[in-house]
Amino acid sequence: MRQANLKGANLIAAGLKDANLQNANLESATLRSADLEGANLMDVNLRHCDVDDACLKSANLLGADLTGVDLTYVELKGAIMPDGSVHD
């Protein structure tokens, strides 16, 4: 699904483990409880996504736009963050 336009998509509890979503547009999508462990989300537009209880463990978020995204209840262990740092 590389470069896919999924703006506003409802992906609640979607199984996207190890998916390649590089450069995709997921603006305002609902990813609540989705499994994105190990997914490639490099340069993805995630503006205003609902990611409550999602698993982004070991995901690559390098260059992703997380404007307006609440990561409070997201599993991020080992994820590469937009700035290149690795979440512990």
Secondary structure, DSSP 8 states (H G I E B T S, - for coil): -TT-B-TT-B-TT-B-TT-B-TT-B-TT-B-TT-B-TT-B-TT-B-TT-B-TT-B-TT-B-TT-B-TT---TT-B-TT-B-TTS-B--
